[in-house]
Amino acid sequence: MFRIQWTSGGARSNDRGNKDRSERRGYIKETPTPAPINMKPEISLLLSLLFLLPQASAVTEITVHRSDYDGCVLLIIDGLGSSYCYPEFTPFALDGSIIDKADCTTLHKVAESGMRIIDVHAPVTSTSPGHSVIVTGCADATPDTVAKGTTIFDIAHENGYFCAGIMENGDFSEMCDELDVILHIQNNSINNPGVAIDLHPYSHEDVSVDVAGLVEEWSNITEYLGDEKGTLRYVAYNRWAIDASDAVIRNLSENDVPFILIINLGAVDSAGHHLGASGYTEVIDGTDEAVMRLYHRCETEKLLFVLTADHGMCFASSDAAHGGHASDRYAKHPESQRIPLLFSGSGIFRGTIASGGQEDIAPTLLSQMKLSAVPCDGNPLPVGRYVDMRVVIGSEADVEVRGGIDGGRDTVRGTLDSEFLFRGLDVGYNYTIRVT
């Protein structure tokens, strides 16, 4: 028996696990789609032996290339519909009128540096379910799933990661419990925000205390916003979260601790609800400009950067004073369902993928971070520059893999095993596999 399996990361599992939670104490401080890229190289197999004996359990791992990240920043721009920023789409109001799009200069620059997934839909166009799907990979996830199932943060904690959050929305209690430290807005109010800091250290208690002290310096959001009014206040609201996140990233990078930081920017969603279509796109562009700082920080610190949204936004007309996304009137329309999804980092391929799902975010993030798979509905998207190849043989043998630009110059070998995992093979080349 001889078998080859290509993967872009951890394996998928459809078995959703449950987790036991011990009580953790904290403190609160009030205040039209193109064709997808073919990511799998062609394979030429030269087999000198065909093994029919039972498969052994040992696995030999051979690393060809590494794309190690020191951490991951998961940026969720609440209510950002890709219909308003992707070139492939035109946003329509319910009455059929066309809504002017945002410029989204930063988003396009990030897309050019990495992988953009074009047609991505949120299964449920609401904040809590959207965030639940993003961190679990389960299409029908709710906050209860976050509490009882397995999240990206559970996998990260098992591997010694520190998990933090700066969240203006999506900060339901089950989400807060997943994070070592979170700075969040309790009442989702642009005019009178109430800030809280929750501390639930899983490990790295000294880092938890250090980061908690740092984010406390950012807890006076009212002072940060000052006397700004209208769309400028909404943009400043999101800029506060970006600046606080930048400070946390610098701190964690200096502490040399692997981490995942989840960020929610809530003002785009609020603008859609309260400022109408024109105010919505103005706040998108103001937020987009501020995101550039976060993107550059991730580049500097060698972090995986993921940008997405929990849901989109829909309007009754192009001059409507208010928009929506969760009610039946709006939820069935693509403007509410379509969300952006971008991956950027040293190990990310440049290009576009035709389609994906919100449930694919968690397994893709974990696979790029080289963390084990989360039990979920989604699949890792082929966003990476490298793929893994598993070669399974019926009994012990030697395996040689040849490939590369010069058609065989690069060779890696594994010896005396029945199963080999070649990690980090370049996408886009032919490979010859020889078993002896």
N, C-alpha and C positions, 0 to 999 in steps of 0.2 A: 504493500500500500504506500502510495506517495501522494502527498497533498500539499498545496500551496495556498496560503491565505494572505491577502493584502489588507492592511488596515491603515487608517490615518491616526490611530491612537488606541485607547482602551476599547475592549470588546463591549458590545451591547448586551444588555440583559433585560428581559421583559418581566422578570420577577421583582416586584416592588417590595423592598424590605421595610421592616418596622424597626424602630430604635427605642431603646429604653432611655428615659430622661430622668436624671437626678435633679433635685431642686438646686438652683444656683441663685445665690444672693447677689443683688446689685444695689446701686444707689441711683437716684434720680435727682437731677437739678432742674427745678422748675424755672422757669423764666419763659406693453406687449413684450414677451420675454425672449431674450436670445438663447441660443443653445448653450448648455452648461459646458464648462471646460472638462475635457477628459483627463482626469487626474491620475489614471492608472497606466503605467508604462506597459508596452507589449513585452511578453516574456518568451524567450526561446529556450526550450528545455532539451538538454542533452543528457539522457539518463543512461548510465552504464549498468545499473542494476535496478530491478524492480523488486521491492521487498514486500512480502506478504505476511510476515510475522506480526504478532500483536504489538501495538504501540507501547513504548515505555513512557514513564511519567516525567522523566527528567527533561529540562529545557535549558539549552545553552543560549545565552543572549550575547550578540555581537553588535556593538554600537559603531556605526559608520560615521554618522554626523549627529551632532547634538545641537539642539536649539533651546538651551536652558534659559528660562526666565527667572528673575529674582522675585517676581510677583505678578499679579494680574489686577488690572483696574477694569471693573465692569460698570460702565456708565449707562444708566437708564434715564433717558430724557422723557419724562412723563408726558404722554399725550402727543408725541411727535409722530405724525403720520408720514410715511414715505411718499404718499401721493403729493405732498407739498414740497418735497425736496429732491426726489429722484427724477432724472431726465426722462425715464421711460413712461412716467405717469402724468396725467392731467387731472387735477382735483375738480370735481363737480359738486355743486350744491344740490340739495334735494329737488329744487325747481329746475334743474338742468343748466343753470348758469355756471360759467367757469370762474374759479377762484384764482386770483393771482398767487403764484408760487413764491416761496422764499428763495434767496440766493444760495444760502448754505455753502459759502466758500470753504470753510474749514472741513465740513463733512466731505466735500468733493476731494480735498487734498488728502484727507485720511484714506478715502477710498482708493485714490491713485497709488498710495503707498502699500496697500494691502489687498484684502479680499472683500468684495461687496456682494452680498446675497440680495438678489433683486426682488423676487416676489415672496415675501414672508408675511404670513397672516397670524394674528393673535387668535387663538381658539375662542377666547372670551374677551370682549372689549371693555374690560373693567380693571381697575387698579390692583386690587388685592389678588384676584385670580391671575392677572398678567405677571405680577412679580412671583407668584407661587410657581407658575409654569417655568419661568426663567431659571429659578434656582433649583428646581427638581427635575425638569425634563419630562414631566408628566402632563399630558395635554389637558386633563380634567382636574388639574391641581387646584387646591384651595389652601387657605392658611392652615387648615387642619392637616393637610398633606405635608406641609412644611414641618409641622410639629411631630408627626408620627412616621413620616417617610424618611428617605435619605436625600440630603441636599448636597450641593457642591461644597458647602461649608463643613458638613460632616466628613466628607472625604478629605478635605483639606486639613481639618483638625487631626485626623488619623495619621496624617503624614507630617505633622509638626508645624503646620502653617498657623499664622496669626490671621484672624478674620475681623475686619472692621467695617463700619458703615458710616457714611454721611448721607442722611436721607431726609428729604423734604416731604416725601410722600412714600407710600408703600411700606411704612414702618409699623405694620401690625405687630402685636406682641410676639407672635410665633417667629417672625423674622428677627426681631430684636434679640430673642433668646438664642438665636444661632450665632450671634456675633460676640467676640470678646469685648469690643467696645463699639458703641454707636452714639453719634451725635445726631439728633433728629428733631424735627419740628412736630410737636404734638398735635397742633390744631389745624395745620395746613392753611394758615391765614397769611396773606400777603401783608395786610395792614397791621395786624397785631399777632405776630408769630410768638409762640411759646416754645422755648428750647428745652430739651431734656438730654441728659447723658446717662446711658445705661452701661453698666459694667458687668460682664458675665465671663470671667476668664476661664478658659479651658486649660490653658498652659501659658507659659511665658507671662507669669503674673507681674513680673517687673515691667515688662513692655506694656501690659494692660494699664498699669498705674501711670506709666510715663505718658502714654497716648491719651489717657483720660485727662491728665493734667493739661496736655497740649490743647485738646479740643475745648476744654473749659475756657481757654483764652479766646475762643471763637464763639462763645455762647451768647454774647451780646449782639445779636443780629439787628436789633432795633437801632443801635448806634451805627452799625455798618450801613444800614439802608438810608439813614438820615432823613432828609426832607424830600426825597425823590417821589415823583408822582407819575401816574399813568404807566405807560409801557416801560419807562426808565426804571420805575420801582420794581417791576416784574423782572427785568433783566438783572438789576442789582441783587435781587433775591436769589437768582440762580448763580450769579457771580460769587456771592457769599459762600455757597456750597462748594464751588470750584476752588476758590482760594483756600478754604479750610481743608479740602481734600489734598491740595498741593502741599500744604504744610504736613499733613499726615504721611503722605508718600515720602517726602524728604526725611521725616523722622524714622519711618520704618526701614527705609533704605540704609540709613546710617546705623540702625540697630542690627543690620545684616540678618534679618529674620524673613523667611519666605512668607508672603502674605497674599490675601485676596481682599481688595477694597471694593465694596459695592457703593455706588453713588446714585442717588435719585435727585434729579432736578425737577422741581414741581411746578415752576411758573409757566411753562409752555401750556400745560394742561389747564391751569387756572386762567390763562389769557384766552384760551379757546372758549371756556365757559362764560367769561365775563367781559371780554373786550371785542368779541366778534372776529370775523375772518381777517380783517386788516390788522387788528391788534395782535392776533394769533401769529401771523407771519412776521410781524415786526419783532415780536419777542423771540421767535425762532432764530431770526438773524442775529439779534443781540446776544442770545445764548451761544449760537454757533461761533461767533467771534471769540467769546470767552473760553470756549472749549479748546481752542488752539493751545493755550498755555498748558492745559492738562495733557494734551497729546504730546507736546514737546517734552514735558516732564517724563512721560512714559518712555519716550525714545531715549532720553538721557540715562535713565535708570535701568534700561533694558527690561522693560515690562511688557507683558501682553496687554494690549488695549482692545477692549470690546465695547462697541457703541450700539445701543439698541433702544427700544421703547416698549412700554407695556401695552399700549394701544394707540390708535390714531384719534382723529377728530373729524366731525362732520357738521355741516351748517345747512340750515334750511334754504338760505339764499346767500348770494355773495355779499349782501349788505346786512345780513342778520346780526343782531346785537349779541346773540348768544349761540354757542354751539353745544354739541353733546356727542356721546359715544356709547353709553351703556344702555339707554332705553331702546325698546324695540324700534322706535322711529329711526334711530341712527345706526344701531348695531349691525344691521344686515348689509350696510353699504361698505364698499372697499375702502373709502376714506377713513372709516373707523377701524377697519381690520388690518390694513397694511401698515407694517412697521419697518424701519430701517434696521439693517444688521451689517456691521462692519467689524472685521478683525484686522489688527495691525501689529506687527512685531517682527523680530529678526528672522523667525522661522515661518513667516506667513507668505504664501505665494501671492503674486500680484495678478489680479484679474477679477472676473465676476463669475458667480454661480447663478443659474437661472432661478432656482427656487429653493426654499427651505421652510422650516417651521419654527415657531417660537420654542417648541419643545426640543429642538436640536441645539439650542444655545448651551445648555448645561453639559451634555456629552462632548460637544466640540471644545468648549473651554477646558474641560478636564483632560481631554486627549492632548491638547496643545501644551498643557502644563505637565504632561507625562504622569498624570494621576490616574488611579484606577477608575473604572467606569461606575456610573451611578445607575441603579436599576430604574429604567424609565421607558417612555415611549419613543423618545427621539433617537437619532443616530448622529455620530460625529460627521460633520460636513468636511469635505476634502479641501480644507483651506490651507493646509500646511505645505511648505516646500519639500517636506520629506514624508515618506510613508514607511511603514513597517511591513516586513514580509516574514511570515511564519512558514517554515518548511517542516512537514511532518513525514517521517519515514517509519517503516515497520520495525526496524531494529537498528542497532548502532551502526553508524557510517560516518564518512567525512563528506562535507558539503562545501562547494566552492561557488561563489557568486562573482561573476565578472560583468562589468558594465561601465558606462561613462561616455564622455564626449568622444574619446578616441576609439570607441568600439572594443573595449576589452582591456584597456590599460590598467584600470582600477580593479583590484581583486581582493576579496575578503574571504576568509575560510573559517569553518567550524569543524571540529574533529570529535569523533567517537561519541556520538549521541544520536538519539532517535527523533529529536525535535529541536529545531533551531529557530531563534527569533532574531532576524537581522533588523536592527533599528536605525532609522534615519537614512534610508536610501533616497537618492534624488528623484523627484518626479520628472517624467518626460523622457526617460532613457530606456533603451532596450537592455535587458539583462539575460545572461546565460547562466543557468544553474547546472552544475555538474555534481553528481552523487557518485562516490567511489567507496 
